[in-house]
């Protein structure tokens, strides 16, 4: 059983200075891709993206058999040459307290109805990390203006239990490439700080007042227009954009999707859930923010987008 990721960044913005991200070049975009044989649905409700899922991992160099060592976040599949890229927050791949990347890192798209990587439903398989791609300013300086990461994953696996009489055994089969199964969101950078976005994730933690409205067992979303957030000195963050949202711990790493189309379940990744904000000081999170995606972000994404992890079909 995984415990709530209690390292979720959370701040109150009362009395701190303003900050704003700014383009460092012309805007750019990489188009999304759909899953093979995907069916578009027409509906007045919001269709949740198949690309978004839950991430599970253990603290570096700890015993994975101990449930206390497991943590979780959120993430999304994003377009890449080899259909093997997952976008999340850097604090969901790197432990700044131990100066090491997390172990046993797996991504489960469209996860639901469970509390850990073994009990919940994994309709598209489980994808283990091969390579972490993060900005050195986060890894070295813990600068949350660079709190994003792009993870190259292996082919997925599907696990099934079978029984015959008193005998029970597990079967594992290759589920293929992530992007072939769920598609990949597009990617965009150097955009306005005012974007209409959906934020998706799996919140599970408490608000500062102790209330726990989410379980982490199902995907949730927020919708609104982003704005430049104040400076968060605790995290050396001056260039965040945020949207009104009550997400708590566990939603970290989930995507800000710009231009999201419910029929195709695709849009453009314009940010990732990074810091939870209590802007009015009432001990309730009311905004979630992302680092501003600029040319530096694109460089990290591009490195991951062209990296092969083998075992492709």
C-alpha positions as CSV (number, residue, x, y, z in Angstrom):
1,X,0.0,0.0,0.0
2,X,1.4,3.4,-1.0
3,X,1.3,6.3,1.4
4,X,0.5,9.8,0.4
5,X,3.4,11.7,-1.0
6,X,3.8,14.0,2.0
7,X,6.5,16.0,0.2
8,X,3.9,17.9,-1.8
9,X,4.9,21.5,-2.0
10,X,2.4,23.8,-0.5
11,X,2.5,27.5,0.3
12,X,0.4,30.5,1.4
13,X,0.8,33.5,-0.9
14,X,0.0,36.2,1.7
15,X,2.7,38.8,1.8
16,X,5.0,37.5,-0.9
17,X,6.1,39.4,-4.0
18,X,4.7,38.8,-7.5
19,X,6.5,36.8,-10.2
20,X,5.9,36.0,-13.8
21,X,7.2,33.7,-16.5
22,X,8.2,35.2,-19.8
23,X,9.0,33.7,-23.2
24,X,12.7,33.3,-24.1
25,X,11.9,32.9,-27.8
26,X,9.0,32.4,-30.2
27,X,6.2,30.0,-29.1
28,X,6.3,26.5,-30.3
29,X,4.2,23.3,-30.4
30,X,4.5,19.6,-31.0
31,X,1.2,18.0,-32.1
32,X,-0.4,15.2,-30.1
33,X,-1.0,11.7,-31.3
34,X,-3.9,9.4,-30.6
35,X,-3.8,5.8,-29.7
36,X,-4.2,3.2,-32.4
37,X,-7.8,2.2,-33.1
38,X,-9.0,4.9,-30.7
39,X,-12.6,5.9,-31.0
40,X,-13.6,9.6,-30.7
41,X,-16.6,10.1,-28.5
42,X,-19.1,13.0,-28.7
43,X,-20.3,14.0,-25.3
44,X,-21.3,17.1,-23.4
45,X,-19.3,15.9,-20.4
46,X,-15.5,16.0,-20.2
47,X,-14.0,12.8,-21.4
48,X,-11.0,12.0,-19.2
49,X,-7.7,11.5,-21.1
50,X,-6.4,8.0,-21.4
51,X,-2.9,9.4,-21.3
52,X,-3.1,10.5,-17.7
53,X,-2.3,8.1,-14.9
54,X,-0.9,7.5,-11.5
55,X,2.8,7.0,-10.7
56,X,4.2,4.8,-7.9
57,X,7.8,4.8,-6.7
58,X,9.9,4.0,-3.6
59,X,12.3,6.2,-1.7
60,X,15.9,5.7,-2.9
61,X,17.8,2.7,-1.5
62,X,14.9,1.5,0.7
63,X,13.1,-1.8,1.0
64,X,10.2,-1.9,-1.5
65,X,8.5,-4.6,0.6
66,X,7.8,-2.0,3.3
67,X,4.7,0.0,2.4
68,X,6.1,3.1,4.2
69,X,8.7,3.5,1.5
70,X,6.2,3.9,-1.3
71,X,5.0,7.2,-2.7
72,X,2.8,8.3,-5.6
73,X,2.2,11.2,-8.0
74,X,0.4,11.8,-11.3
75,X,1.7,12.0,-14.9
76,X,0.7,11.9,-18.6
77,X,1.9,10.2,-21.7
78,X,3.3,12.9,-24.1
79,X,4.2,12.7,-27.8
80,X,7.7,11.4,-28.7
81,X,9.5,9.7,-31.6
82,X,9.4,6.3,-30.0
83,X,6.1,6.7,-28.1
84,X,7.7,6.2,-24.7
85,X,7.6,9.5,-22.9
86,X,5.9,10.4,-19.7
87,X,5.7,14.0,-18.4
88,X,5.5,14.7,-14.6
89,X,7.1,17.0,-12.0
90,X,10.8,16.7,-11.1
91,X,9.9,16.3,-7.5
92,X,8.1,13.1,-8.5
93,X,11.3,11.6,-9.9
94,X,14.1,13.1,-7.7
95,X,14.4,13.1,-3.9
96,X,16.2,16.3,-3.0
97,X,16.5,15.2,0.6
98,X,18.6,12.1,-0.4
99,X,20.0,13.6,-3.6
100,X,19.0,10.6,-5.7
101,X,16.4,9.5,-8.2
102,X,13.5,7.4,-6.9
103,X,13.5,3.6,-7.3
104,X,10.8,1.2,-8.7
105,X,9.2,4.0,-10.7
106,X,6.1,2.9,-12.7
107,X,3.4,4.7,-14.6
108,X,-0.1,3.4,-14.9
109,X,-2.3,5.3,-17.4
110,X,-6.0,5.5,-16.6
111,X,-5.4,3.9,-13.2
112,X,-8.5,3.5,-11.0
113,X,-10.0,1.8,-8.0
114,X,-6.9,1.0,-6.0
115,X,-4.4,2.3,-3.4
116,X,-1.2,0.8,-4.8
117,X,0.4,-0.4,-8.0
118,X,-0.9,-4.0,-7.6
119,X,-4.5,-3.6,-6.5
120,X,-5.8,-0.9,-8.9
121,X,-7.1,-1.4,-12.4
122,X,-4.4,-0.9,-15.1
123,X,-6.4,-1.2,-18.4
124,X,-3.4,-0.3,-20.6
125,X,-0.6,-1.9,-18.7
126,X,2.2,-0.8,-16.3
127,X,5.2,1.1,-17.7
128,X,8.5,1.1,-15.8
129,X,11.0,3.9,-16.1
130,X,14.2,3.5,-18.1
131,X,15.6,7.1,-18.1
132,X,14.8,10.3,-16.1
133,X,15.3,13.6,-17.9
134,X,15.2,16.6,-15.6
135,X,16.7,20.1,-15.5
136,X,20.0,20.4,-13.6
137,X,18.7,23.5,-11.8
138,X,16.1,21.4,-10.0
139,X,18.5,18.5,-9.3
140,X,21.3,20.6,-8.1
141,X,19.6,23.7,-6.7
142,X,16.1,22.5,-5.9
143,X,14.7,25.4,-8.0
144,X,11.0,24.8,-8.6
145,X,11.0,27.0,-11.6
146,X,12.4,23.8,-13.2
147,X,10.1,21.3,-11.5
148,X,9.3,19.2,-14.5
149,X,10.7,15.9,-15.8
150,X,10.2,13.7,-18.9
151,X,10.6,10.0,-18.3
152,X,11.4,7.4,-20.9
153,X,9.6,4.1,-20.1
154,X,10.0,0.5,-21.3
155,X,7.2,-1.3,-23.1
156,X,4.3,-1.9,-20.8
157,X,3.4,-5.2,-19.1
158,X,0.0,-6.6,-18.3
159,X,-0.3,-8.9,-15.3
160,X,-3.1,-11.4,-14.8
161,X,-3.7,-14.0,-12.1
162,X,-5.0,-17.4,-13.1
163,X,-6.4,-20.2,-10.9
164,X,-6.9,-23.9,-11.4
165,X,-8.1,-25.7,-8.3
166,X,-5.9,-24.8,-5.4
167,X,-3.1,-23.6,-7.7
168,X,-2.8,-19.9,-8.5
169,X,-0.2,-18.3,-10.7
170,X,0.6,-15.0,-12.3
171,X,1.1,-14.4,-16.1
172,X,2.9,-11.4,-17.5
173,X,2.7,-10.3,-21.2
174,X,4.1,-7.5,-23.2
175,X,1.6,-4.7,-23.6
176,X,3.6,-2.8,-26.2
177,X,4.5,0.9,-26.4
178,X,2.8,3.5,-24.2
179,X,1.9,5.8,-27.1
180,X,0.5,3.1,-29.2
181,X,-1.9,2.2,-26.4
182,X,-3.0,5.6,-25.1
183,X,-1.6,8.1,-27.5
184,X,0.5,11.1,-26.4
185,X,-0.4,14.7,-25.6
186,X,1.2,17.5,-27.6
187,X,3.7,19.8,-26.1
188,X,3.8,23.6,-26.2
189,X,6.2,26.3,-24.8
190,X,6.7,30.1,-24.7
191,X,3.0,30.7,-24.5
192,X,1.0,33.4,-22.7
193,X,0.8,33.3,-18.9
194,X,-3.0,33.4,-19.4
195,X,-4.1,30.1,-20.9
196,X,-7.4,28.2,-20.6
197,X,-6.4,24.8,-19.4
198,X,-7.6,21.6,-17.8
199,X,-5.5,20.3,-14.9
200,X,-5.7,16.5,-14.4
201,X,-4.4,14.4,-11.5
202,X,-5.0,11.9,-8.7
203,X,-5.2,14.0,-5.5
204,X,-5.2,12.0,-2.3
205,X,-3.7,14.1,0.5
206,X,-5.0,16.5,3.2
207,X,-5.6,20.2,3.1
208,X,-3.6,22.1,5.6
209,X,-6.7,22.1,7.9
210,X,-6.6,18.2,7.9
211,X,-9.6,17.6,5.6
212,X,-9.1,14.9,3.1
213,X,-11.7,15.2,0.3
214,X,-9.9,12.9,-2.2
215,X,-8.9,9.3,-2.2
216,X,-6.5,9.0,-5.1
217,X,-8.4,6.1,-6.5
218,X,-9.9,8.1,-9.4
219,X,-8.8,10.8,-11.8
220,X,-10.0,14.4,-11.1
221,X,-9.8,17.6,-13.0
222,X,-9.9,21.4,-12.7
223,X,-10.6,23.9,-15.4
224,X,-9.8,27.6,-15.7
225,X,-7.5,30.3,-17.0
226,X,-4.0,30.5,-15.6
227,X,-2.3,33.6,-14.2
228,X,1.2,34.5,-13.1
229,X,1.6,33.4,-9.4
230,X,3.5,35.3,-6.7
231,X,7.0,34.4,-5.8
232,X,7.3,31.3,-3.6
233,X,10.5,31.9,-1.8
234,X,10.4,28.6,0.0
235,X,10.9,26.8,-3.3
236,X,12.9,29.5,-5.1
237,X,10.0,29.8,-7.6
238,X,9.5,33.1,-9.3
239,X,8.1,31.9,-12.7
240,X,5.0,29.9,-12.0
241,X,1.6,30.0,-13.6
242,X,-1.4,28.8,-11.6
243,X,-5.1,27.9,-12.0
244,X,-7.9,27.9,-9.4
245,X,-8.0,24.3,-8.1
246,X,-8.3,22.4,-4.8
247,X,-5.9,19.6,-5.6
248,X,-3.9,18.1,-2.8
249,X,-0.9,15.8,-2.5
250,X,-0.9,13.0,-5.1
251,X,-1.9,15.3,-8.0
252,X,1.7,16.5,-8.4
253,X,3.0,15.8,-11.9
254,X,-0.5,15.8,-13.5
255,X,-0.7,17.9,-16.7
256,X,-1.9,21.4,-17.6
257,X,-3.5,20.7,-21.0
258,X,-4.1,23.6,-23.3
259,X,-6.5,23.3,-26.2
260,X,-7.9,20.1,-24.8
261,X,-10.6,18.4,-27.0
262,X,-12.9,16.1,-25.1
263,X,-13.7,14.1,-28.3
264,X,-10.1,13.1,-29.0
265,X,-9.0,13.4,-25.4
266,X,-5.9,15.3,-26.5
267,X,-4.4,18.7,-26.1
268,X,-1.1,20.4,-25.5
269,X,1.0,20.0,-22.4
270,X,1.6,23.6,-21.1
271,X,2.6,22.7,-17.5
272,X,2.6,20.2,-14.7
273,X,1.1,20.3,-11.2
274,X,3.9,21.5,-9.0
275,X,2.9,23.7,-6.1
276,X,-0.4,23.8,-4.1
277,X,-1.4,27.3,-2.9
278,X,-3.5,28.6,-0.1
279,X,-4.0,32.1,-1.5
280,X,-6.4,33.4,1.1
281,X,-4.8,31.9,4.2
282,X,-7.8,29.7,5.2
283,X,-5.8,26.5,5.4
284,X,-7.4,25.1,2.2
285,X,-5.5,24.8,-1.1
286,X,-7.3,26.8,-3.8
287,X,-4.7,27.0,-6.6
288,X,-2.2,24.7,-8.2
289,X,0.8,26.0,-10.2
290,X,3.3,24.9,-12.8
291,X,6.6,26.2,-13.9
292,X,6.4,28.4,-16.9
293,X,7.3,26.2,-19.9
294,X,10.0,28.0,-22.0
295,X,12.9,27.1,-24.3
296,X,14.7,25.4,-21.4
297,X,11.7,23.1,-20.9
298,X,11.6,22.3,-24.6
299,X,15.3,21.2,-24.5
300,X,14.6,18.7,-21.7
301,X,11.5,17.5,-23.5
302,X,13.4,17.2,-26.8
303,X,16.1,15.1,-25.3
304,X,13.5,12.6,-24.0
305,X,11.4,12.7,-27.1
306,X,14.2,11.3,-29.2
307,X,15.4,8.7,-26.8
308,X,14.8,5.0,-27.6
309,X,14.3,2.6,-24.8
310,X,14.3,-0.6,-26.8
311,X,11.8,-3.4,-27.0
312,X,9.5,-1.6,-29.5
313,X,7.0,-3.3,-31.6
